[in-house]
Amino acid sequence: MTNTFSFQLQSTHGAARTGVISTPRGDIRTPAFMPVGTAATVKAMMPESVRETGADILLGNTYHLMLRPTAERIDRLGGLHKFMNWDRPILTDSGGFQVMSLASLRKLTEDGVTFKSHIDGSKHVLSPETSMEIQRLLGSDIVMCFDECPALPADKTRIADSMRLSMRWAQRSRDAFGDRPGHALFGIQQGGLEEDLRAESAEALQNIGFEGYAVGGLAVGEGQEAMFGCLDYAPAQLPVDKPRYLMGVGKPDDIVGAVKRGIDMMDCVLPSRSGRTGQAFTRHGVVNIKNARHADDPRPLDENCRCPACRNYSRAYLHHVFRSQEMISGMLLTWHNLTYFQDIMQGMRDAIAAGTFAAWEADFHAGRAQGDIEPL
Amino acid sequence: MTNTFSFQLQSTHGAARTGVISTPRGDIRTPAFMPVGTAATVKAMMPESVRETGADILLGNTYHLMLRPTAERIDRLGGLHKFMNWDRPILTDSGGFQVMSLASLRKLTEDGVTFKSHIDGSKHVLSPETSMEIQRLLGSDIVMCFDECPALPADKTRIADSMRLSMRWAQRSRDAFGDRPGHALFGIQQGGLEEDLRAESAEALQNIGFEGYAVGGLAVGEGQEAMFGCLDYAPAQLPVDKPRYLMGVGKPDDIVGAVKRGIDMMDCVLPSRSGRTGQAFTRHGVVNIKNARHADDPRPLDENCRCPACRNYSRAYLHHVFRSQEMISGMLLTWHNLTYFQDIMQGMRDAIAAGTFAAWEADFHAGRAQGDIEPL
């Protein structure tokens, strides 16, 4: 264990990278997928099970936690790690993105955002300064700058204005973060799908200086091709010696394409949310367990998967408990999906280190193209 | 492991008994509490966690399973144990009780009951013969006779007629069960709160002969005093050398009072159902985790409890996840409640064996009288 925050790049293969982020709460092997623990729980999972899937770090949502149970309460109770029984690293977002998607009566000014809680209608303010304070109270290991993220498509002037506001907020976030050894503050690049704005944003962030850099403002509806188009240049605009985090991504092929383009960290609700709606991700694509074809199928979801859903249960059982709306359905499918996502990450880390990433990627796509096993 | 079903009584203390039921799928330490796995899952629990709480045997509901996924399907898939990943003993009820409480358009004749499924309205028949066949297809280790259970209060003629019908059905159940080494068929005593009818029922059952005997028709709204009044004589009417099972009981003090009166086995949905509604059972009574008094409380539910909810989480966390309607709330509180129920059983088994059951019982009641810890 170290008492500082650092990043060691270990191998590269084309633009793809593998390395280790060291923190006082443990190492994060990159490329890393961060399961989302919105309200101080990764839905349907015990934290020790999340760890078993191979996760080194979780993401917590500032917006949700500030409203309930509140950051002050979590602080009084000893911080988010203790509260939710996860002693490894936690990254918290700034709250900005979710204010825009969940809160009502939002008012955006140079200072920040005022809004009403979607839970009880109470009024709150998020600004670079309050976001830093809330993330400090939560005890977050990796803190994100407070930024604004316009929905795409938007005209270039709107995107530029928004990006420049976010850069002013990045400076205020850096100032408010202060000196916190062992904790990291990540800047967030904005600029939509405009290469020149992305470059301007990257430069502004590096002039401020951060422990890591996120590619923000993607995965907001622009589609995979547009996102990959942006990732063809955006990561390279960021420092090579710092972790690069793509926020809110994604589906398995999004993740692989992002890593291929130089991304080190990602997060997404997809594996847990899909698990609760009966969707399983496998090497051979998506399986909808609610389909009648599984009702009598004694085979596991994926015979090569190490998760409890695959080791101990048939598709017929998973189908039955989904149809019966039993909690174990969400528990098992979430466990499976998180395991699959972590196994992709481990596969990519190994392949990048071994110099076989291109072959790994071809194999990944071939498995998906094959499709699910034939019905019996 | 044995390949037969047997019961060894080891110690008694007054009417209370401790012993072991041996089955090919493992031993059942008595007095035993059986968690209920209605639809092939103990709600909110992984089966390995149920085992960790100390459960030696689960109960499965014939009514639910025959409708979905159907007994025939479970049979094709290798039986209920394999289907739900529980390789220890399973007791199945006969379906009779739940037909009466859940199904619509019931029609009761000497032959059996016709009814419509509460899930899809499809028509089904349950009779001693079909119930035995369904329980055989499920692979149940302990099969219950198909019986009829009148709601209380009812007049004595109705109770007597119903009991005698159940006794004729008990003979038909025995005949239909056939010769199945390693599997047990339990008869069910009826007779409401009438001592002479209970005696008549017990005699009728013993004339047929069963591997165990249930006290049926209680815990149907008659209240604890009336139930204990019946248990003051009913168990003693049954053979001393066979297990005695009190169906559908109960709250912790019901369980202790039943064991004191000579009951060896019980089942109830209470620990799991209450866990999902924010109620925790502790040595000091019931804790409603949704109460605001817990919102800032850093203490565990019960500092002496060995379950994950108590070892790893504060009341404040349990309160937060309940209020946030997170699945981990039901997962943790169910785990706690099942652990508490199993710890009561272990405490009674030890105390009966040590000849200290009276002291144990006094301690149990004193702990409950003490009430929950004071708010901070």
Boltz contact constraints between the chains, C-beta under 6 A:
constraints:
  - contact:
      token1: [A, 39]
      token2: [B, 324]
      max_distance: 6.0
  - contact:
      token1: [A, 41]
      token2: [B, 321]
      max_distance: 6.0
  - contact:
      token1: [A, 41]
      token2: [B, 326]
      max_distance: 6.0
  - contact:
      token1: [A, 41]
      token2: [B, 328]
      max_distance: 6.0
  - contact:
      token1: [A, 43]
      token2: [B, 327]
      max_distance: 6.0
  - contact:
      token1: [A, 44]
      token2: [B, 327]
      max_distance: 6.0
  - contact:
      token1: [A, 69]
      token2: [B, 320]
      max_distance: 6.0
  - contact:
      token1: [A, 77]
      token2: [B, 298]
      max_distance: 6.0
  - contact:
      token1: [A, 77]
      token2: [B, 316]
      max_distance: 6.0
  - contact:
      token1: [A, 83]
      token2: [B, 317]
      max_distance: 6.0
  - contact:
      token1: [A, 85]
      token2: [B, 312]
      max_distance: 6.0
  - contact:
      token1: [A, 298]
      token2: [B, 77]
      max_distance: 6.0
  - contact:
      token1: [A, 312]
      token2: [B, 85]
      max_distance: 6.0
  - contact:
      token1: [A, 316]
      token2: [B, 77]
      max_distance: 6.0
  - contact:
      token1: [A, 317]
      token2: [B, 83]
      max_distance: 6.0
  - contact:
      token1: [A, 320]
      token2: [B, 69]
      max_distance: 6.0
  - contact:
      token1: [A, 321]
      token2: [B, 41]
      max_distance: 6.0
  - contact:
      token1: [A, 324]
      token2: [B, 39]
      max_distance: 6.0
  - contact:
      token1: [A, 326]
      token2: [B, 39]
      max_distance: 6.0
  - contact:
      token1: [A, 326]
      token2: [B, 41]
      max_distance: 6.0
  - contact:
      token1: [A, 327]
      token2: [B, 43]
      max_distance: 6.0
  - contact:
      token1: [A, 327]
      token2: [B, 44]
      max_distance: 6.0
  - contact:
      token1: [A, 328]
      token2: [B, 41]
      max_distance: 6.0
